[in-house]
């Protein structure tokens, strides 16, 4: 997509349309308190990949909210007495990518935790119980049960539990815990930073999903990963009578809503030809960030692997952040 | 001249001393150094390779990576995964070209564009062996698509061989068979172009394919030393690297070998194969 001054001016002015609930911060403080009440229960066992002398590969099974049995990959490099740790979040739908791919972070000297999101194709158990339709789209799962019942609320509580486990892992330098994610992983990454501000040191975020739902709806981009919104609208709110009510509830899981709570430095990437997560929604999130931040624009990239962004992570995770 | 004879001289020349210029790329971690290497290939053309070397002392295995025809070289972050294993990694950046690997066939095998690519790969492998801290007895070649074919070709032709070779959906392989099966994508687009624009009645098909046999991985794979370990992954829905051609390639390999088929995958990356590759890299 050609980059033009007019386009950039329009994108840089995006503030987002989805309402941010007035009690957003308090709501999430309660949710995190609930997650903190869960006793930690986890087991670390050797994975299917035989460990190398320089890197060990483990399966991490842990108990999440409502007793769900959850799964994460754990990689730990040998060597240093203490190592940074990367919390890696995956795209939608799917699961953590291969051990091979995750090894890039271990090759940087970082340990890594990568959780499978429940019910999306990985090993984590989805115990369900979401009120309302579950036919299509996790982003609307639980919508009829109020914000406390949303799929992503429970997911972010599970991330909180994972963060607590991360702090107990041997050799992990808790002053250097980083977040990395693209698409759904980017949205999760922003939420993780917002909800665990004392823990996360920096975050690399690529084209975050779950962003500015109302604008996605109005742009007609409620398709592909966002298609659940259109299904919900067509089947359960055909005349749009409850559309404002819906976006008010979804505001509790909108990446846009989390942005103001992020404190750590954020390296943020956007492909202007993104056909899944509209650039307008990404810019709204970026513009709402009040933390140290840097936005990298890739004019001719869509919703795809952007190696140039990945390469920037190599330096971003080293030493002090320099966004000059 | 046999295929072996044709390549022996080139492989020997590829191993001769050549000046390597090291360019800094502005990346460094506590664990490894990152550099871009520049060196002349057999025809004098300067080619480039990405190299990441572990800082830990000792001799390290080295993975030689070759990239596919339809993608740029893998990024530094991607390549860093091999550092996690304690291995060095060197990736050849394919020289600028017109993406027609049968170009120059009229001049015989020495004139083929694909011959240049294999020569580049051999030179790159030879250069990698001279890098500090590399254990040349533990070389691994790896690639997808065209990169997979080059990984096989280097395993077959590098004097001294390589310890392991892994390929996912390699192409080109078994050229004539591929043409007869209707292959027309990626590197095989050159076949269609040839038989539409240059030889519409296929009058010279025999000499054409005879020339191409010198750069056919299904032929070269037969030269892989018996002790080499070979991992081949094949997507059964791959419409570019046709599974039938890969089956022939696998059958021709005289070495220790393992074949993994993926019924519902096409010409794409495969998580499961990546995990198998990781386990395969063990020494």
Boltz contact constraints between the chains, C-beta under 6 A:
constraints:
  - contact:
      token1: [A, 49]
      token2: [B, 278]
      max_distance: 6.0
  - contact:
      token1: [A, 49]
      token2: [B, 279]
      max_distance: 6.0
  - contact:
      token1: [A, 50]
      token2: [B, 282]
      max_distance: 6.0
  - contact:
      token1: [A, 52]
      token2: [B, 85]
      max_distance: 6.0
  - contact:
      token1: [A, 52]
      token2: [B, 86]
      max_distance: 6.0
  - contact:
      token1: [A, 54]
      token2: [B, 86]
      max_distance: 6.0
  - contact:
      token1: [A, 55]
      token2: [B, 84]
      max_distance: 6.0
  - contact:
      token1: [A, 98]
      token2: [B, 271]
      max_distance: 6.0
  - contact:
      token1: [A, 98]
      token2: [B, 274]
      max_distance: 6.0
  - contact:
      token1: [A, 98]
      token2: [B, 275]
      max_distance: 6.0
  - contact:
      token1: [A, 99]
      token2: [B, 275]
      max_distance: 6.0
  - contact:
      token1: [A, 99]
      token2: [B, 278]
      max_distance: 6.0
  - contact:
      token1: [A, 100]
      token2: [B, 274]
      max_distance: 6.0
  - contact:
      token1: [A, 100]
      token2: [B, 277]
      max_distance: 6.0
  - contact:
      token1: [A, 100]
      token2: [B, 278]
      max_distance: 6.0
  - contact:
      token1: [A, 103]
      token2: [B, 81]
      max_distance: 6.0
  - contact:
      token1: [A, 103]
      token2: [B, 84]
      max_distance: 6.0
  - contact:
      token1: [A, 104]
      token2: [B, 77]
      max_distance: 6.0
  - contact:
      token1: [A, 104]
      token2: [B, 80]
      max_distance: 6.0
  - contact:
      token1: [A, 104]
      token2: [B, 81]
      max_distance: 6.0
  - contact:
      token1: [A, 106]
      token2: [B, 84]
      max_distance: 6.0
  - contact:
      token1: [A, 107]
      token2: [B, 80]
      max_distance: 6.0
  - contact:
      token1: [A, 107]
      token2: [B, 81]
      max_distance: 6.0
  - contact:
      token1: [A, 107]
      token2: [B, 83]
      max_distance: 6.0
  - contact:
      token1: [A, 107]
      token2: [B, 84]
      max_distance: 6.0
  - contact:
      token1: [A, 108]
      token2: [B, 29]
      max_distance: 6.0
  - contact:
      token1: [A, 108]
      token2: [B, 80]
      max_distance: 6.0
  - contact:
      token1: [A, 109]
      token2: [B, 30]
      max_distance: 6.0
  - contact:
      token1: [A, 109]
      token2: [B, 31]
      max_distance: 6.0
  - contact:
      token1: [A, 307]
      token2: [B, 75]
      max_distance: 6.0
  - contact:
      token1: [A, 310]
      token2: [B, 75]
      max_distance: 6.0
  - contact:
      token1: [A, 310]
      token2: [B, 77]
      max_distance: 6.0
  - contact:
      token1: [A, 311]
      token2: [B, 75]
      max_distance: 6.0
  - contact:
      token1: [A, 311]
      token2: [B, 76]
      max_distance: 6.0
  - contact:
      token1: [A, 311]
      token2: [B, 77]
      max_distance: 6.0
  - contact:
      token1: [A, 313]
      token2: [B, 77]
      max_distance: 6.0
  - contact:
      token1: [A, 314]
      token2: [B, 27]
      max_distance: 6.0
  - contact:
      token1: [A, 314]
      token2: [B, 77]
      max_distance: 6.0
